[in-house]
C-alpha cells in the first residue's frame, strides 16, 4: 500500500464554480489541491497527519459554522501550521475580528476577479512563510541565549531557571531532586601550560563524556569556567553520590588526548538534596559541599548533609612512564 502524500492546498466550498476557479489558480502555482464540499471533510484534512500548506474555506460551507470548524481544528492541532483564506460575500465584523486575532489570514470576496484571487493567495502564502521564518529565528535566538557558547550546554542563568521549575515539580509531586556540582582540579595550571584554545577543547571533551553518563532527563550546565552543574530529577542522595563516583571513574579516569599529549584531569564533587526548598539555598549547599571536597583533595566527593570532617591530606598523582607520555597534575 502506498503511503499517503501530503495535500498541498485544501479548497472547501459547496459552490462548484468557486472550486473550479480556485483550483485552476492553485494549479498555476504548481500545487496539488484537495476539494471538499462539507465541513466534516475539511476537518478531517485539517487534523490529518499531513495538514495542507494552504486552506481556502467558504463561509457558506455546510455542516458546521466556520468558527466552530476552526475551533475544532485548533483543539486537535493547537498550533496553526497553515494560512487560512476565507471566501465571503462581505467583510463582516466577525471576520474582521478573526483577522485581528490571527484566526484567519485573509478574506476574499466571492465576486472577486481571478487575477485578484491569484494575487491574494500568493500574498497569503508568502506572508505565512515569512511569519514561520520569523518564529524560527525567535526560537533559535531564545535557545541561543540559554546556552553556553563554548560547550553548547545550558548557562548559569538557564540552569537557575530550570532549578526553580524542577523545585516546583518536587513540591507538587513530593519527589526527589539532587544537585551535583563538580569542578576540575587546578584547571588554571592547564590554562598556563596548554593555552586557552586547547583548554576549551578539554572542556568540550569533559562535557561529551559527561553526557554519555547522564540520563536523558538529567540537565547539565556550565555555571563557571571549569565548574559544571547537574540537576538530577527523581534522584535521592545515595544515587547522586553513586553518580558522582561514576563520573569520577568514567569521565576523569581515562586521560584526554590533546595536542599529542594525554592529559589526566581530576575533579571534586559536591552534592545537595533539594527537598523542595529554595533553589538558591540548595545551590549554596552544593557549593559548600564542593568547597569541602576541594579542601579534602583532588577527586573528593562530599555531601552537604554529612558532618564537616577535617580535610584530608592532598592527593599526589604520579605520572608513570608510558607510550603516550601521560601527564598528570
C-alpha angles and dihedrals in degrees: 000000000000120000116250113263120223116259114239101202133007117214112189118181139122089218110095092197092055091048092051094047095048094042090058090051091049091050089053086060088057092247132132118236134206116204127203132172100200135062095235092058090049092050092052091055094043091055098038126114088256107048117190126262091229133016123206111187128187112222088220094057107141127229099047139018113262092242091054091046093053092044091052090050092050091049090061097034108026095184112067107222098178137054117250122214118191125211110212141161091233140356104260129187088258092058092043089055090049090053093050092048093048094242089126129019103212144357121220120192115239095235095052118130119255091248089058091048090053092050095049095045091050090047092050091052094047093047091049092050091050090050092051091049090050091050090050091051091050092050091048091048092049092049092045091055089057097050132084106245095221105044103021093232124116121294126227096269093051092046092053090051091051091048089059090048093049091045089056088053091051091052093048098044101028089232133147128266126178129190119213122191123185131181127194111242118247094347090162088069091059091046090058094043101041104022130237098287096054091043089054087055089051092053091051090051090051090053092048093053093044093053090056090058098047128084119250092256098045113106123224124195141167112227094168143021097275099003125101132193126205126193111207112194115200090012121127123204099268091053092046089053090049090051091051089053091049091050090050090054104034099037105032109024092072114069120244117236110227129161093342094311132101107230118202109209128183134190142199122228135211124190131193133174121230104208086182094293127139110299089225091059093046092048090052089052091051089049090051091049089050091052090052089051092051090050089052092055139257119330093020124148122203134179120209094226094062121092110265106259124201110268117265122232112279117266117245118211121216120212107215118203109264141164092255096047097245113217121198136175 
